[in-house]
Every structure is written in structure tokens, then in C-alpha cells.
Amino acid sequence: MIAKTTRLVATLLAASALAACAQKEAPQTASSNSAKKPGTPYARDPFPSTYRAYPSVPTVVRGVTIYDGEGGRIENGAALFADGRIVSVGQSVDAPANATVIDGAGKWLTPGVIDIHSHLGDYPTPSVQAHSDGNEATGPVTADVWAEHSVWPQDPGFSRALANGGVTTLQILPGSANLFGGRSVVLKNVYARTMQQMKFPGAPYGLKMACGENPKRVYGAKGRQPSTRMGNVAVDRATWARAQDYRRRWDKYEKDGGEPPARDIAMDTLRGVLAGEILVQNHCYRADEMAIVLDMAKEFGYKVTAFHHAVEAYKIADLLKANGTCAAVWADWYGFKMESFDGIHENLALLENGGACGMIHSDDENGIQRLNQEVAKALAAGRRAGINISDEAAWRWLSIGPAKALGIDAQTGSLKAGKMADAVLWNGNPLSVYTRPEKVWVDGALLYDANDPRRRPVSDFELGQPGMGDVK
């Protein structure tokens, strides 16, 4: 009897222990069965850069006046490029025995010019309707289009910008017919067979936006919204509200998994802006509209990287500075339509004087060939107004300024050790109308030499056209 009782107690104790284990393990099993798996993100860059630098040789430029692109100046200086990078810049450099040595006496060395606002490739030469691929003017919101998908790599304008203007990097933007014009792309100014072989490696995308007369004129003429400035802002805000919702749904899916939300290519771009991955480049002329856009950016949680054209930026230099927003401007283009009426020559100098971020830009296939002269004009206008800015400080408007506004200043935009060897040797003072590039390097490769006809880049398109083989 005692033995039976003992066995019964042992059995009950064992059963109780198993039940206790089961109770302890059950939550673990249930938890493991319901563990959330992150969702699969879509490709952020399905058309990645395949850029490869052209071959280079170690190169030393000596006895040259240097503007380093960040406001520094070196008289009778020297620079060494090797393996596509700037090795050293100073009064002297230690050159390897196999280096090509260039006498820079009486000449200037600067970083390559960077144009933050260009339509080369999207509005290429010859300028005919068949080449007009910069504006998808089919609706006020076309954030789904990408400028790079219109870029024609054989545009002869690229070589003109390199040889005549010393432009080594440029941002290609959609046009300004739409409130949301689409994505921009940053290119290295080299000839290649494909757009992707020109794409600046690692450069962030941009979003072209526009305010003012262009969108309201284009769509008002069609009897559609927007037809007024208040209509512009209304469509902008409604679109950003949808973008916020799209971002929430995709953020949740990528974190928790489940059923993926429906893809919307336009909203992909706006989600990228809200996440800080894509930089807003906003066409805008009037000061009051720029101020409204800055408030709208705060409302929806994005940042305006730069206002383009910005002929009234001088009126709100303090607002631009406070918001960390740049202004990309012309030297003296204004008055060609009502919203550009109140532009002044001193715009860029006043921005500099007010501590705001300013820079020059072209928006023109011919203007891009003389951006150094545009800076000279803006500089002279400022000096006439009593704003004394040095030549070397003004060169920032062509180099480190646009590099920062494009998110590539760690790689280019100044002659600093470790950066890409994007540089121009000018045959005289680069702020003179009589000066032209003598040599242009991109990643240390000598792509243009005024003294060597073989170093004058020509597109495949030009090679097939009589009389178009020479860069002029």
C-alpha cells in the first residue's frame, strides 16, 4: 500500500513538473511562431553608377597661383595628382620621379567648376523638338520621372562645358513646368556610351520642384489646377500629405513585414525626400514664395537644399541662413518675366555678406561655358556696392558651394588631399574675360588640353557630322 502510494505521488509530481514546463515553454513557442519578419525593401537605386575614371598619370603643376575652392589662395604654389586623387597642395610638393611636370607660371589652378543647374543631355544640341526631353508637362505632379532617363550622353554641350568652361561636374534637372518635376541626377562631365557611365558615384538624387508662374501658367492654360499661386501650394500640400502616408505604410512594412503596400514610383521619390535621402532643388524667384516653401517644408518634415534662380534671395538672406538653405543664382538675369522683375546685380554678394549659402548656376547651354565670367560680374557688382569679397573667396560659388548643395563635398569641390583630382589650369586670371581653360582634369585624367588637338573631347554624334569635329 505504501509502495503504491509512493508511486502515485511520484507520478503526480512528474506530471505536475511536465505541466509546469509546458506552461513555461508555451509563451516561447507562441512567440517564435508569431515573430515578425522585416519586409523586403524596394531598390533605392535601380540604375546604379557604372562610372570608371579615365586613365591618369602622376602630375605636378608648379609655380602656379592656386585657388583651393574653399577660400584659400597660394601664390607660386604647387599641386600633385596621382591615382585620380589630389595628393598634396602647397608651396611645394614631393613629386615622384615618373610624374608629368607642368610649368604654371602666370597661370591659375582651381577646382573643376560645378554647375548645380543644367539641362544638358535633356535639352541637347541640336536644339530641336525631337530633343526636347526635359519637361514631362502632362500633370503638375510628375515625381515619378527621372531626368537621367532623358540624358543623351552624346550631347555636344558636354564637351563645350568642359573645354570652354572648365565644368567637371553638373546636376541635370527636369524642367520647371511642374510643381514636382521629377528626380535630378549628378554627372561627371565625361563622354560615355551610357548615362550610367557618367553618373557621379554615390551622389544623392535630387527632387526638382517649382513654384510661381511656370506651373500655374502651364496648367491654368489647360483649365486645370493649379492656375494660381494658392493652387500651387494646395497641390503641393496635398501631395506631401499623401507622401507622408505612403512613407508610414512602407516604413511599417519594412520593419514588421506582412503584405507589402502597393508601389507608387512618384511616392518612392517623395518618401526618399522625407527620409533625407533625396535633396530638394526648388525653382523659385520671389522672396515671399521662398518663405512660404520654407514653412511648408517644416509642416511636412523635409528640407529645401537650394532655391534655384532665386532672384529675390537677397531679401531673405537671414531666412535662408537660419534654415540652412542655399540660393543658386545668376549674375544678372532678371526682368524677363514678372516674378523675376525685382532682381539686382548685387544678389550673390548680398547673400555672401549676410552669411547665407550662395552660388552661381547656368540653366543654359551657353552660360555653362562661362560661369567663371558670371562670378566675375557678380563679384564686381558687390564691390561697386561696397561689399569687398576676395577673388579666392568668390571661387567658392563655383566649387565647394555647389558641391555641398549636391552632397558631394567630401569627394570634390576643392583642391584638398584625398579628394577627386577634378581641376582646371587657366591660361590667366580665371575672372578675366580673356582667360580660358588650358587643361582640364577629371579624376586626374587629362581630358582637355588646348595645346593638343587629340585632347579635345568629341562626341560620337559629332564624329559623324562634317565640320563638327572641333571644339570651338
C-alpha positions as CSV (number, residue, x, y, z in Angstrom):
1,M,0.0,0.0,0.0
2,I,2.8,2.4,0.9
3,A,4.7,1.5,-2.3
4,K,1.5,2.1,-4.3
5,T,1.0,5.5,-2.7
6,T,4.7,6.4,-3.2
7,R,4.4,5.5,-7.0
8,L,1.2,7.6,-7.3
9,V,2.8,10.6,-5.6
10,A,5.8,10.3,-7.9
11,T,3.6,10.1,-11.0
12,L,1.6,13.1,-9.9
13,L,4.8,15.1,-9.2
14,A,6.2,14.2,-12.6
15,A,3.0,15.2,-14.4
16,S,3.0,18.5,-12.4
17,A,6.6,19.2,-13.4
18,L,5.8,18.5,-17.1
19,A,2.8,20.8,-17.0
20,A,4.9,23.5,-15.4
21,C,7.5,23.1,-18.1
22,A,4.8,23.2,-20.8
23,Q,3.4,26.4,-19.2
24,K,6.8,28.0,-19.2
25,E,7.7,26.9,-22.8
26,A,4.3,27.7,-24.3
27,P,4.8,31.5,-24.5
28,Q,8.2,30.9,-26.1
29,T,6.7,28.6,-28.7
30,A,3.8,31.0,-29.4
31,S,6.2,33.9,-29.6
32,S,8.5,32.1,-32.0
33,N,5.6,31.2,-34.3
34,S,4.4,34.8,-34.4
35,A,7.8,36.5,-34.8
36,K,7.6,39.4,-37.3
37,K,10.0,39.3,-40.2
38,P,11.0,42.6,-41.8
39,G,9.6,43.3,-45.2
40,T,11.8,43.4,-48.3
41,P,12.7,47.0,-49.3
42,Y,12.5,48.0,-52.9
43,A,15.6,49.1,-54.7
44,R,16.5,52.7,-53.9
45,D,18.9,53.0,-56.9
46,P,17.9,50.5,-59.7
47,F,20.1,52.4,-62.2
48,P,23.4,52.5,-60.3
49,S,26.5,54.3,-61.5
50,T,29.0,52.3,-63.6
51,Y,31.4,55.3,-63.8
52,R,35.1,54.4,-64.2
53,A,37.7,57.2,-64.3
54,Y,39.7,57.5,-67.4
55,P,43.4,56.5,-67.1
56,S,45.7,59.1,-65.4
57,V,49.4,59.6,-64.7
58,P,51.0,61.3,-61.8
59,T,51.0,65.0,-62.5
60,V,52.6,68.1,-60.8
61,V,51.7,71.7,-61.6
62,R,54.3,74.1,-60.3
63,G,54.8,77.9,-60.0
64,V,51.0,78.5,-60.2
65,T,48.5,80.7,-58.4
66,I,46.1,78.3,-56.6
67,Y,42.5,78.9,-55.5
68,D,41.8,75.9,-53.4
69,G,38.0,76.3,-53.7
70,E,37.4,76.9,-50.0
71,G,38.6,80.5,-49.9
72,G,42.3,79.8,-49.8
73,R,44.9,81.2,-52.1
74,I,48.5,80.1,-52.7
75,E,50.9,82.2,-54.7
76,N,53.7,80.4,-56.6
77,G,52.2,77.1,-55.4
78,A,52.2,73.5,-56.5
79,A,49.8,70.6,-56.7
80,L,50.3,66.9,-57.1
81,F,47.7,64.5,-58.6
82,A,48.1,60.7,-58.6
83,D,45.9,57.7,-58.9
84,G,42.9,60.0,-59.7
85,R,43.3,61.9,-56.4
86,I,44.8,65.1,-55.1
87,V,47.9,64.0,-53.2
88,S,49.1,67.4,-51.9
89,V,48.8,71.1,-52.5
90,G,51.1,73.8,-51.1
91,Q,54.1,75.9,-51.7
92,S,55.9,72.8,-52.8
93,V,55.2,69.1,-53.2
94,D,57.3,65.9,-53.3
95,A,56.9,64.7,-56.9
96,P,57.5,61.1,-57.9
97,A,60.3,60.6,-60.5
98,N,57.8,59.5,-63.1
99,A,55.5,62.5,-62.7
100,T,54.5,64.8,-65.6
101,V,55.6,68.3,-64.6
102,I,53.7,71.3,-65.8
103,D,55.0,74.9,-65.5
104,G,52.2,77.0,-64.2
105,A,54.0,80.4,-64.2
106,G,51.5,83.2,-64.9
107,K,48.6,80.7,-64.7
108,W,45.9,79.7,-62.2
109,L,44.9,76.3,-60.9
110,T,41.4,75.9,-59.4
111,P,39.0,73.0,-58.6
112,G,36.8,72.0,-61.5
113,V,33.7,74.1,-62.0
114,I,30.4,72.5,-60.6
115,D,27.1,73.6,-62.2
116,I,24.2,72.8,-59.9
117,H,21.6,73.7,-62.5
118,S,21.9,72.3,-66.0
119,H,19.7,70.6,-68.7
120,L,22.5,69.3,-70.9
121,G,21.5,65.9,-72.2
122,D,17.8,66.5,-71.6
123,Y,17.7,69.6,-73.9
124,P,20.8,68.7,-76.1
125,T,22.2,70.2,-79.2
126,P,20.9,70.4,-81.9
127,S,18.1,72.2,-80.2
128,V,15.1,70.7,-82.0
129,Q,11.7,69.5,-80.8
130,A,12.8,65.9,-81.1
131,H,15.4,66.6,-78.4
132,S,13.1,68.4,-76.0
133,D,13.0,65.8,-73.2
134,G,13.3,67.9,-70.0
135,N,9.6,68.7,-69.1
136,E,7.0,65.9,-68.7
137,A,4.2,68.6,-68.9
138,T,1.4,66.1,-68.6
139,G,0.4,66.8,-65.0
140,P,1.6,69.1,-62.2
141,V,3.0,66.2,-60.1
142,T,5.5,64.1,-62.1
143,A,7.8,63.0,-59.3
144,D,7.9,59.6,-61.0
145,V,10.1,60.8,-63.8
146,W,13.9,60.7,-63.6
147,A,16.0,63.2,-65.6
148,E,18.6,60.6,-66.2
149,H,16.2,58.7,-68.4
150,S,16.2,61.5,-70.9
151,V,20.0,62.2,-70.8
152,W,21.6,61.8,-74.2
153,P,25.3,61.1,-73.4
154,Q,26.4,62.3,-76.9
155,D,25.2,65.9,-76.4
156,P,27.9,68.1,-77.8
157,G,27.2,70.5,-75.0
158,F,29.1,68.4,-72.5
159,S,32.4,68.9,-74.3
160,R,31.8,72.6,-74.7
161,A,31.2,72.9,-71.0
162,L,34.4,71.0,-70.2
163,A,36.7,72.8,-72.7
164,N,35.3,76.3,-72.6
165,G,34.1,76.5,-69.1
166,G,36.2,74.0,-67.0
167,V,33.0,72.2,-65.9
168,T,33.8,68.8,-64.4
169,T,30.6,68.0,-62.5
170,L,27.0,69.1,-63.2
171,Q,23.5,68.3,-62.0
172,I,20.9,67.6,-64.7
173,L,17.4,68.6,-63.7
174,P,14.0,68.2,-65.2
175,G,12.3,71.5,-66.4
176,S,10.1,73.7,-64.3
177,A,6.7,73.2,-65.9
178,N,5.5,71.1,-63.0
179,L,5.3,71.6,-59.2
180,F,7.1,68.2,-58.8
181,G,9.2,67.9,-61.9
182,G,11.0,64.6,-61.1
183,R,14.4,63.4,-60.0
184,S,17.7,65.1,-60.9
185,V,21.0,63.3,-61.5
186,V,24.6,64.4,-60.9
187,L,27.1,63.6,-63.6
188,K,30.8,63.6,-64.1
189,N,31.5,65.6,-67.3
190,V,33.0,62.8,-69.3
191,Y,31.9,61.2,-72.6
192,A,30.5,57.7,-72.2
193,R,28.2,55.3,-74.1
194,T,25.6,55.3,-71.4
195,M,24.1,57.7,-68.8
196,Q,25.1,55.4,-66.0
197,Q,28.8,55.6,-67.0
198,M,28.6,59.3,-66.4
199,K,26.7,59.1,-63.0
200,F,28.7,60.6,-60.1
201,P,29.3,57.6,-57.8
202,G,27.5,58.0,-54.5
203,A,25.9,61.3,-55.3
204,P,22.4,61.7,-53.8
205,Y,19.5,62.2,-56.1
206,G,17.6,65.5,-56.1
207,L,13.9,66.3,-56.5
208,K,13.2,69.2,-58.8
209,M,10.3,71.3,-57.6
210,A,8.9,74.6,-58.9
211,C,6.8,77.4,-57.6
212,G,5.4,80.6,-59.2
213,E,4.5,81.4,-62.7
214,N,5.5,78.3,-64.6
215,P,3.2,75.7,-63.1
216,K,0.2,78.0,-62.8
217,R,0.7,79.2,-66.4
218,V,1.1,75.7,-67.9
219,Y,-1.9,74.1,-66.1
220,G,-4.1,77.2,-65.9
221,A,-3.9,77.4,-69.7
222,K,-5.3,73.9,-69.8
223,G,-8.2,74.8,-67.4
224,R,-6.6,72.7,-64.7
225,Q,-5.3,73.1,-61.2
226,P,-3.1,74.9,-60.4
227,S,-4.0,78.1,-62.1
228,T,-3.0,80.4,-59.2
229,R,-0.2,80.6,-56.6
230,M,-2.6,79.4,-53.9
231,G,-3.4,76.5,-56.2
232,N,0.3,75.7,-56.4
233,V,0.6,75.5,-52.6
234,A,-2.6,73.5,-52.3
235,V,-1.4,70.8,-54.7
236,D,2.0,70.8,-53.1
237,R,0.5,70.2,-49.6
238,A,-2.0,67.6,-50.7
239,T,0.9,65.7,-52.4
240,W,3.1,65.9,-49.4
241,A,0.3,64.6,-47.2
242,R,-0.1,61.5,-49.4
243,A,3.7,61.1,-49.3
244,Q,3.7,61.1,-45.5
245,D,1.0,58.3,-45.5
246,Y,3.0,56.4,-48.1
247,R,6.1,56.7,-46.0
248,R,4.4,55.4,-42.9
249,R,3.0,52.4,-44.6
250,W,6.3,51.4,-46.2
251,D,8.3,52.1,-43.0
252,K,5.9,49.8,-41.1
253,Y,6.1,47.1,-43.7
254,E,9.9,47.2,-43.9
255,K,10.0,47.0,-40.1
256,D,7.3,44.5,-39.4
257,G,6.7,42.6,-42.7
258,G,3.3,41.4,-43.8
259,E,1.6,42.3,-47.0
260,P,3.6,45.0,-48.9
261,P,1.9,48.2,-49.8
262,A,1.3,49.0,-53.4
263,R,4.3,50.6,-55.1
264,D,4.0,54.2,-56.4
265,I,7.1,55.3,-58.2
266,A,6.3,59.0,-57.6
267,M,5.8,58.4,-53.9
268,D,9.1,56.5,-53.8
269,T,10.8,59.7,-54.6
270,L,8.9,61.8,-52.1
271,R,9.4,59.2,-49.4
272,G,13.1,59.5,-50.2
273,V,12.9,63.2,-49.6
274,L,11.1,62.8,-46.3
275,A,13.7,60.3,-45.2
276,G,16.5,62.8,-46.0
277,E,17.9,60.6,-48.9
278,I,16.9,62.9,-51.8
279,L,17.7,66.6,-51.8
280,V,15.1,69.2,-52.8
281,Q,16.2,71.6,-55.5
282,N,13.4,74.2,-55.8
283,H,12.9,76.6,-58.7
284,C,11.6,79.8,-57.1
285,Y,12.1,83.5,-57.9
286,R,10.2,85.6,-55.3
287,A,11.2,86.1,-51.7
288,D,7.7,85.7,-50.4
289,E,7.2,82.4,-52.2
290,M,10.5,81.0,-50.9
291,A,9.4,81.9,-47.4
292,I,6.1,80.0,-47.9
293,V,8.0,77.0,-49.2
294,L,10.3,77.0,-46.2
295,D,7.2,77.0,-43.9
296,M,5.7,74.2,-45.9
297,A,8.9,72.2,-45.6
298,K,8.6,72.5,-41.8
299,E,5.0,71.4,-41.9
300,F,5.7,68.2,-43.7
301,G,9.2,67.4,-42.4
302,Y,11.5,67.9,-45.3
303,K,14.4,70.3,-46.1
304,V,14.9,72.6,-49.1
305,T,18.5,72.2,-50.0
306,A,18.6,75.0,-52.5
307,F,16.4,77.5,-54.3
308,H,17.3,77.9,-57.9
309,H,17.3,81.3,-59.8
310,A,16.2,83.0,-56.5
311,V,16.4,86.5,-58.0
312,E,15.0,87.9,-54.7
313,A,17.1,85.8,-52.4
314,Y,18.9,89.0,-51.2
315,K,15.6,90.0,-49.4
316,I,15.6,86.9,-47.2
317,A,19.3,86.1,-46.7
318,D,18.6,85.8,-43.0
319,L,15.8,83.2,-43.5
320,L,18.0,81.2,-45.9
321,K,20.8,81.2,-43.4
322,A,18.6,80.2,-40.5
323,N,17.1,77.3,-42.5
324,G,20.5,76.1,-43.9
325,T,19.1,76.6,-47.4
326,C,21.3,77.7,-50.3
327,A,20.5,80.0,-53.3
328,A,21.8,79.2,-56.7
329,V,21.5,82.4,-58.8
330,W,22.5,84.1,-62.0
331,A,24.8,87.1,-62.0
332,D,22.4,89.4,-63.9
333,W,19.5,87.6,-65.5
334,Y,16.3,89.3,-64.3
335,G,13.2,91.2,-65.6
336,F,12.3,88.7,-68.4
337,K,9.0,87.9,-66.6
338,M,7.1,89.4,-63.8
339,E,8.3,87.2,-61.0
340,S,11.9,88.0,-62.0
341,F,11.3,91.7,-62.2
342,D,12.9,92.7,-58.8
343,G,16.3,91.1,-59.4
344,I,19.5,93.0,-58.8
345,H,23.2,92.5,-59.8
346,E,24.3,92.5,-56.1
347,N,22.2,89.5,-55.2
348,L,25.0,87.0,-54.8
349,A,27.3,89.5,-53.0
350,L,24.5,90.4,-50.5
351,L,23.9,86.7,-49.8
352,E,27.6,86.2,-49.1
353,N,27.6,89.4,-46.9
354,G,24.6,88.1,-45.0
355,G,26.3,84.7,-44.2
356,A,23.9,82.7,-46.4
357,C,24.9,79.9,-48.8
358,G,25.1,81.2,-52.3
359,M,26.4,80.0,-55.6
360,I,26.3,80.7,-59.4
361,H,24.5,78.4,-61.8
362,S,23.8,78.4,-65.6
363,D,20.4,76.9,-66.6
364,D,21.8,77.4,-70.1
365,E,23.9,75.5,-72.7
366,N,25.9,78.6,-73.5
367,G,26.1,80.2,-70.0
368,I,27.6,77.0,-68.6
369,Q,30.7,77.7,-70.8
370,R,31.5,80.9,-68.9
371,L,30.4,80.5,-65.3
372,N,33.8,82.0,-64.3
373,Q,32.8,85.2,-66.0
374,E,29.4,85.2,-64.3
375,V,31.2,85.0,-61.0
376,A,33.4,87.9,-62.1
377,K,30.3,90.0,-62.9
378,A,28.6,89.2,-59.5
379,L,31.9,90.0,-57.7
380,A,32.2,93.4,-59.5
381,A,28.6,94.3,-58.7
382,G,29.2,93.6,-55.0
383,R,32.4,95.6,-54.9
384,R,30.6,98.6,-56.5
385,A,28.1,98.4,-53.7
386,G,30.9,98.4,-51.1
387,I,30.9,94.6,-50.4
388,N,34.5,93.6,-50.7
389,I,34.9,89.9,-51.4
390,S,38.2,88.4,-52.4
391,D,38.6,86.6,-55.7
392,E,39.6,83.4,-53.9
393,A,36.5,83.6,-51.7
394,A,34.3,84.1,-54.7
395,W,35.6,80.9,-56.3
396,R,33.6,79.0,-53.6
397,W,30.5,80.0,-55.6
398,L,31.8,77.7,-58.4
399,S,33.2,74.8,-56.4
400,I,32.7,73.9,-52.7
401,G,29.3,75.7,-52.5
402,P,27.6,73.7,-55.2
403,A,29.4,70.6,-54.1
404,K,27.9,70.9,-50.6
405,A,24.4,71.6,-52.1
406,L,24.8,68.4,-54.1
407,G,26.0,66.3,-51.1
408,I,29.4,65.6,-52.8
409,D,31.7,68.0,-51.0
410,A,33.6,65.1,-49.3
411,Q,34.6,63.9,-52.7
412,T,35.1,67.0,-54.8
413,G,34.7,70.8,-54.9
414,S,38.1,71.8,-53.5
415,L,41.8,71.1,-54.0
416,K,42.3,69.1,-50.8
417,A,44.3,66.0,-50.3
418,G,42.3,62.8,-50.8
419,K,39.6,64.4,-53.0
420,M,39.0,63.6,-56.7
421,A,41.5,65.3,-58.8
422,D,39.0,67.5,-60.7
423,A,40.9,70.6,-61.6
424,V,41.4,73.3,-64.2
425,L,44.6,75.1,-65.3
426,W,43.6,78.5,-66.6
427,N,45.9,80.4,-69.0
428,G,45.4,83.6,-66.9
429,N,43.3,85.1,-64.2
430,P,40.1,83.0,-64.3
431,L,38.0,86.0,-63.5
432,S,39.1,87.7,-66.7
433,V,37.0,87.6,-69.9
434,Y,40.3,87.0,-71.8
435,T,41.0,83.7,-69.9
436,R,40.2,80.2,-71.0
437,P,40.9,76.7,-69.6
438,E,44.3,75.4,-70.8
439,K,44.0,72.0,-69.3
440,V,41.1,70.2,-67.5
441,W,41.4,67.1,-65.4
442,V,38.6,64.8,-64.2
443,D,39.7,62.3,-61.6
444,G,43.3,63.1,-62.5
445,A,42.8,62.2,-66.2
446,L,43.7,65.0,-68.6
447,L,40.6,65.2,-70.7
448,Y,41.2,68.6,-72.3
449,D,44.4,70.3,-73.4
450,A,44.1,73.5,-75.5
451,N,47.6,72.8,-76.9
452,D,46.9,69.2,-78.0
453,P,44.1,68.6,-80.6
454,R,44.0,65.0,-79.5
455,R,42.8,66.1,-76.0
456,R,39.7,67.8,-77.2
457,P,36.7,65.5,-76.4
458,V,34.3,65.0,-79.3
459,S,31.0,63.0,-79.0
460,D,30.2,60.1,-81.3
461,F,27.4,62.2,-82.7
462,E,29.8,64.9,-83.8
463,L,32.2,62.5,-85.4
464,G,29.6,61.7,-88.0
465,Q,28.8,65.4,-88.8
466,P,31.0,67.3,-91.2
467,G,32.6,70.4,-89.6
468,M,31.6,69.4,-86.0
469,G,34.7,67.6,-85.0
470,D,36.4,70.5,-83.4
471,V,35.6,72.1,-80.0
472,K,35.1,75.8,-80.6
